[in-house]
Amino acid sequence: MINYADQLTEQFFQHQDLSGCNFRGIDLKSFDLSGVNLTGADLRGANLSGSILVGANLSGANLTGANLSEANLTNAVLSQANLCGAFLWRSQLNYTHLWGASLCTADLTAADLTGAKLVEASLIEAILVRANLTGAMLCGATLVEADLTNANLTGADMTWANLTAANLNQAQLSQTNLTYAKLHNTIMSDGTIKYPEIFFLGVRE
């Protein structure tokens, strides 16, 4: 893996195929990385807060513990990316592709995930308090013990999602598709706990 730590400028990123490169712990705060190819790159612990990553390709990248707070990842591709423990507070993830991504224990407080594709993503113990997931695709996603307090899930597709012990207190569930979702010990939007039913059939009105 190549290390480009001494060559980092926005211009450098615009002229390179940086797939598989090593940027571990690098400070890229407020960089414009729109459309950059960072497929499989090592960005563990990197500071990308406030950065613009619109349309960037980060599929398979390792972003464990990275700081992406207030970053703009609109339409970015993060399929199969590792975002465990990443900080995504107030980040823009509108229509971002996160198929099969791992976001275990990630902090997505107040993040905008409108229309995001989170099919089969792992969000175990993720913090999604006040997150906007309007129209998001969460089919088959794992949200065990995730905190979705006050989250907006209007029109989200959560078919087959695993919400065991998740917290949906005061979440907006209008037209949310919870068909076959696993709701065991789940705190629902009205504060009640779902005990007996394992699968919910239908769409929340």
SULPE-V175705 format. One record per run of one state. SS is the DSSP state (H for helix, E for strand, - for the rest). FROM is the first residue (numbers start at 1). LEN is the number of residues. If there is no record, write none. Layout:
SS,FROM,LEN
SS,FROM,LEN
//
This chain:
-,1,2
E,3,1
-,4,1
H,5,3
-,8,2
H,10,5
-,15,7
E,22,1
-,23,4
E,27,1
-,28,4
E,32,1
-,33,4
E,37,1
-,38,4
E,42,1
-,43,4
E,47,1
-,48,4
E,52,1
-,53,4
E,57,1
-,58,4
E,62,1
-,63,4
E,67,1
-,68,4
E,72,1
-,73,4
E,77,1
-,78,4
E,82,1
-,83,4
E,87,1
-,88,4
E,92,1
-,93,4
E,97,1
-,98,4
E,102,1
-,103,4
E,107,1
-,108,4
E,112,1
-,113,4
E,117,1
-,118,4
E,122,1
-,123,4
E,127,1
-,128,4
E,132,1
-,133,4
E,137,1
-,138,4
E,142,1
-,143,4
E,147,1
-,148,4
E,152,1
-,153,4
E,157,1
-,158,4
E,162,1
-,163,4
E,167,1
-,168,4
E,172,1
-,173,4
E,177,1
-,178,1
E,179,1
-,180,1
E,181,2
-,183,3
E,186,2
-,188,5
E,193,2
-,195,4
E,199,2
-,201,2
E,203,1
-,204,2
//
